[in-house]
Amino acid sequence: MRNKEMLLIPGPTPVVDSIYDALAEETQSHTDPRFVSIYRNAIEKTREMLNTDGEVFVISGSGTLAMEMAVVNTVSAGEKLLVISHGYFGDRFIQLGKAFGIEVDVLQAEWGKRVSPEEVQKKLSAEKIKAVTITHADTSTGVAADLNTLVPIIKKHGALVILDGVCATAAMEEDMGKTYGNPEFKIDVVLTGSQKAIGVPPGLAIVAFNQSALSAREKIERLPAYYCDIYNWMPIMNDPSKYFATPPVNLIYAYDEGMKLVLEEGLEKRYRRHEAYGKAVRAALAEFGMTALAEENVAAATLSCILYPEGVNDAAFRAALAKKGLIVSGALAHLAGKAFRIGHMGNTTEQMLEKAIMLIGETLNELGHSVDSSQAAERFIETISHCTK
């Protein structure tokens, strides 16, 4: 990669040369048949990745726009939305729903833990809920939601499942064709962005709706949105030569290349790779006395929130790493200064992560904390080997 730094944050993530090359191609008209073909291919690859029989939308915007698009097209003002929150980004659905007059209830887990299935069951049994949001991997805590448990509970009560896959799509299974114990129990909406596990620069909002979610949109008489209305985008997604709003031409080039790389690697192989990376990074950092906020049985494959051992100064630690070309993120909310967040997803390689472990160890030693970098690197390699057998 031509990147000068290792960008190991919760996103954006490292970009490979072929994606940069695609991004730098000559800008064509958004109505040019050559671009239309690329856009159509990118949409179809997204449909293949998510395995949906519904509609897929790839438009200019951020993951937050994708969240808004998912909610506003399925839940009307006065209807109830249940938010299952495992951290900061789960909580974001609360204000988003309220902005559109939606009645929002929330089940919030202690940071680093999951909401219990019993709480979800109780809440859904007590009142009529239109839809439930689940953040698949919350980037503030490194907690992954248990879809195998949550989806059947939600669907049994007749609610729609809206899955926030911003930090999970293309790294953790999000199969919209998968049934969870019943032919009707499926994920209804998946939303994501281009800049995390897909490994493309930021700027694309990606949302997929199955037939149940599309039926929900059909019943909404007046949508309080224009740009986010899927009815304005559906003709373009089915025929990209049509126009609603100018697409980000060069970013679509890059996304098409990114999706090609995702599918060429193979989704199952990609899921196993990310799971191995996450476990190996956490195991290696444990050798330094660094503890993951999320215990291994609830930890995400894409990023980890790592608590510092006693005496490590967050700002000094991350600044020293940055001088060495390794960029990690600080923690959010009440964990600020007490932890850092490291991404291990997308185009990140085993070699990059091993080097990152060595640099973290080197930095800790420079800051007066005696650790064994070689031992941590060995633990990383051993864990990768064990996970990929």
Protein Blocks (a to p, Z undefined) as FASTA:
>chain_A
ZZfbdcdbfbdcdddfklmmmmmpccddfkbmklmmmmmmmmmmmmmmnopabdcddded
dfklmmmmmmmmmpcghiacddddfbjklmmmmmmmmmnopacddddddehiacdfklmm
mmmmmpccfbdcddfbacklopacdfklmmmmmmmnopacdddfklmgopaccdfkbceh
iaklccfbdcddfklmnopaehiacddddfklmmmmmmpmbacbfklmmklmmmmmmomk
bcfbdcdfklmmmmmmmmmmmmmnopklmmmmmmmmmmmmmmmmmmnopacfbafklccf
kbccddddehiafklmmmmmmmnopacdddehjlgojaccdddehjbcfklmmmmmmmmm
mmmmmnopacdfklmmmmmmmmmmmmmZZ
